[in-house]
């Protein structure tokens, strides 16, 4: 509802996610915003409790298929990116977890370490310290290929699951009606910032790769293409 003057921006995930999750919204994602640029994209990390008797993603899938509903999946809240990645994994792998919702990734990670849950899909900042400390095991990232921002963990396809590719991203939006000149200027500024080493490093610290769109129109086209999947 802010004035469309180019001075108020929204940093948000894909609007189609909210359209899919909520029956009603107090805004129209397709009408009320104008796309500026994608900012960064990142995968989640598929982690397991150290005592689970599997050593690879293929073994996790086999174990889950042999024990439907018996593996507890720790989730960071209904509709969170890790929760959606887990749901997409179940569909792609043909498995069924029993999902346990927690109030954020931190409590979910603690439950995995304690052994109250068996598997977790998590953003990398939430779990990489625990993985490096050998308090949980990482099997793969949730994208088809490995991510430069999360070194040493294979992509899902390399780890044995084809057809699975789940990531989360953030993009910049402005209120609909913002002048095109202002949108172009904001896009140029975002692209320059994300091309700098410090911009890329900030993204990597959050387990994401800087992925600026080629133009505002290109970002809008990407959003339209991705919407049906959500």
C-alpha positions as CSV (number, residue, x, y, z in Angstrom):
1,X,0.0,0.0,0.0
2,X,3.0,2.3,0.0
3,X,3.4,4.9,-2.7
4,X,4.8,3.4,-5.9
5,X,7.7,5.9,-6.0
6,X,10.7,3.4,-6.0
7,X,11.6,4.0,-2.4
8,X,9.9,1.1,-0.8
9,X,10.9,-2.5,-1.7
10,X,9.9,-6.0,-0.7
11,X,12.4,-8.8,-0.4
12,X,10.3,-11.9,-0.7
13,X,10.1,-15.5,-1.7
14,X,8.0,-16.6,-4.7
15,X,4.5,-15.2,-4.4
16,X,3.0,-18.4,-5.9
17,X,4.0,-20.2,-2.7
18,X,1.6,-18.1,-0.6
19,X,-1.1,-18.4,-3.3
20,X,-0.8,-22.2,-3.0
21,X,-0.7,-22.3,0.8
22,X,-3.5,-19.9,1.7
23,X,-7.1,-19.9,0.6
24,X,-7.4,-16.2,0.8
25,X,-4.8,-13.4,0.8
26,X,-5.3,-9.7,1.7
27,X,-3.5,-8.8,-1.6
28,X,-3.2,-10.1,-5.2
29,X,0.3,-11.3,-5.8
30,X,-0.1,-11.0,-9.6
31,X,-1.6,-7.5,-9.5
32,X,-0.1,-5.7,-6.6
33,X,3.6,-6.1,-7.2
34,X,6.2,-5.4,-9.9
35,X,9.2,-7.6,-10.2
36,X,12.7,-6.0,-10.0
37,X,15.3,-8.8,-9.7
38,X,16.0,-12.1,-8.1
39,X,18.6,-11.8,-5.4
40,X,19.8,-15.2,-4.3
41,X,18.9,-18.9,-4.6
42,X,19.9,-21.7,-2.3
43,X,19.2,-25.4,-1.6
44,X,18.4,-27.0,1.7
45,X,20.5,-29.7,3.2
46,X,19.2,-33.2,3.8
47,X,20.4,-34.3,7.2
48,X,20.0,-37.4,9.4
49,X,20.5,-38.4,13.0
50,X,23.9,-40.1,13.5
51,X,22.3,-43.3,14.7
52,X,20.1,-43.8,11.7
53,X,21.5,-46.9,10.0
54,X,21.9,-45.3,6.5
55,X,25.0,-43.8,4.9
56,X,23.7,-42.4,1.6
57,X,20.6,-40.8,0.1
58,X,19.8,-44.1,-1.7
59,X,19.9,-45.9,1.6
60,X,17.7,-43.3,3.2
61,X,15.1,-43.8,0.5
62,X,15.3,-47.6,0.7
63,X,14.9,-47.4,4.5
64,X,12.0,-45.0,4.3
65,X,10.2,-47.1,1.7
66,X,10.7,-50.2,3.9
67,X,9.3,-48.3,7.0
68,X,6.6,-46.0,5.7
69,X,5.6,-43.4,8.3
70,X,8.1,-44.6,10.8
71,X,10.8,-42.0,10.1
72,X,10.1,-38.7,11.8
73,X,11.0,-35.6,9.8
74,X,11.8,-32.4,11.7
75,X,10.3,-29.4,10.0
76,X,10.9,-25.7,10.6
77,X,7.2,-24.8,10.5
78,X,4.2,-25.3,8.2
79,X,4.9,-23.8,4.8
80,X,8.6,-23.0,5.5
81,X,11.0,-23.7,2.7
82,X,12.5,-26.8,4.4
83,X,9.0,-28.2,5.0
84,X,8.1,-27.7,1.3
85,X,11.4,-29.3,0.3
86,X,10.6,-32.4,2.4
87,X,7.1,-32.6,0.9
88,X,8.6,-32.5,-2.6
89,X,11.2,-35.1,-1.7
90,X,8.5,-37.5,-0.5
91,X,6.7,-37.1,-3.8
92,X,9.9,-37.5,-5.9
93,X,11.3,-40.5,-3.9
94,X,8.0,-42.2,-3.3
95,X,8.4,-42.2,0.5
96,X,6.3,-41.1,3.4
97,X,7.7,-39.4,6.6
98,X,5.8,-38.5,9.7
99,X,6.3,-34.8,9.8
100,X,6.9,-33.0,13.2
101,X,6.6,-29.2,13.1
102,X,8.8,-27.1,15.3
103,X,8.9,-23.3,15.8
104,X,11.9,-22.8,13.6
105,X,15.0,-24.5,12.3
106,X,16.9,-24.3,15.6
107,X,14.5,-26.4,17.7
108,X,14.1,-28.8,14.7
109,X,17.9,-29.3,14.6
110,X,18.0,-30.0,18.3
111,X,15.4,-32.7,18.0
112,X,17.4,-34.4,15.3
113,X,20.6,-34.3,17.4
114,X,18.7,-35.7,20.3
115,X,17.2,-38.5,18.2
116,X,13.6,-37.5,18.7
117,X,13.5,-37.2,14.9
118,X,15.4,-39.0,12.2
119,X,15.7,-36.7,9.2
120,X,15.6,-33.0,8.6
121,X,15.6,-30.7,5.6
122,X,17.3,-27.5,6.7
123,X,18.8,-24.2,5.5
124,X,22.6,-24.6,5.6
125,X,23.3,-21.9,8.3
126,X,21.0,-23.8,10.6
127,X,22.9,-27.1,10.4
128,X,26.4,-26.7,9.0
129,X,28.0,-26.1,12.4
130,X,26.4,-29.3,13.6
131,X,27.5,-31.2,10.5
132,X,31.1,-30.0,10.8
133,X,31.0,-31.0,14.5
134,X,29.8,-34.5,13.6
135,X,26.5,-34.1,15.5
136,X,24.4,-35.0,12.4
137,X,25.2,-36.3,8.9
138,X,24.5,-34.6,5.6
139,X,23.5,-36.8,2.7
140,X,22.8,-34.3,-0.1
141,X,21.5,-30.9,-0.9
142,X,18.0,-30.5,-2.3
143,X,18.9,-29.2,-5.7
144,X,19.8,-31.4,-8.6
145,X,23.4,-30.2,-8.7
146,X,25.7,-29.3,-5.8
147,X,25.8,-25.7,-4.7
148,X,29.0,-23.6,-4.7
149,X,27.8,-22.0,-1.4
150,X,27.7,-25.4,0.4
151,X,30.9,-27.1,-0.4
152,X,31.4,-30.8,0.0
153,X,27.8,-32.0,-0.1
154,X,26.6,-33.6,-3.4
155,X,23.5,-32.6,-5.3
156,X,20.5,-34.9,-5.2
157,X,21.0,-36.4,-8.7
158,X,24.6,-37.3,-7.9
159,X,23.5,-38.8,-4.6
160,X,21.0,-41.0,-6.3
161,X,17.6,-39.2,-6.7
162,X,16.8,-37.9,-10.2
163,X,13.9,-35.6,-10.8
164,X,14.2,-33.8,-7.5
165,X,15.2,-30.2,-7.4
166,X,14.0,-28.0,-4.6
167,X,15.4,-24.6,-3.7
168,X,14.3,-21.3,-2.1
169,X,15.0,-17.9,-3.4
170,X,14.5,-14.2,-2.6
171,X,13.7,-11.4,-5.0
172,X,13.1,-7.7,-4.9
173,X,9.6,-6.3,-5.7
174,X,8.1,-2.8,-5.7
175,X,4.4,-1.8,-5.5
176,X,2.6,-2.0,-8.8
177,X,2.6,1.3,-10.7
178,X,6.2,2.1,-9.8
179,X,7.7,4.0,-12.8
180,X,9.7,1.7,-15.2
181,X,12.7,4.0,-14.9
182,X,12.8,3.5,-11.2
183,X,12.5,-0.3,-11.6
184,X,15.3,-0.3,-14.1
185,X,17.5,1.8,-11.8
186,X,16.8,-0.5,-8.8
187,X,17.6,-3.6,-11.0
188,X,20.9,-2.1,-12.1
189,X,21.9,-1.3,-8.5
190,X,21.0,-4.8,-7.3
191,X,23.0,-6.4,-10.1
192,X,26.0,-4.3,-9.3
193,X,25.8,-5.1,-5.6
194,X,25.4,-8.8,-6.2
195,X,28.3,-8.9,-8.6
196,X,30.7,-7.6,-6.0
197,X,32.7,-10.1,-3.9
198,X,31.2,-8.9,-0.7
199,X,27.7,-9.3,-2.2
200,X,28.5,-12.9,-3.2
201,X,30.1,-13.6,0.2
202,X,27.0,-12.3,2.0
203,X,24.8,-14.6,0.0
204,X,27.2,-17.6,0.5
205,X,27.1,-17.0,4.3
206,X,23.4,-17.7,4.2
207,X,23.9,-20.8,2.1
208,X,22.8,-19.1,-1.1
209,X,24.3,-18.2,-4.4
210,X,23.8,-14.7,-5.8
211,X,21.5,-15.0,-8.8
212,X,20.6,-11.6,-10.1
213,X,18.1,-11.6,-13.0
214,X,19.1,-10.3,-16.4
215,X,16.4,-7.7,-16.3
216,X,13.1,-6.9,-14.5
217,X,11.2,-8.5,-17.5
218,X,13.4,-11.6,-17.3
219,X,12.6,-12.0,-13.6
220,X,8.9,-11.6,-14.2
221,X,9.1,-14.3,-16.9
222,X,11.0,-16.6,-14.5
223,X,8.3,-16.1,-11.9
224,X,5.5,-17.0,-14.3
225,X,7.4,-20.1,-15.5
226,X,7.9,-21.3,-11.9
227,X,4.4,-20.6,-10.6
228,X,2.7,-23.8,-11.9
229,X,5.2,-26.0,-10.0
230,X,4.2,-24.4,-6.7
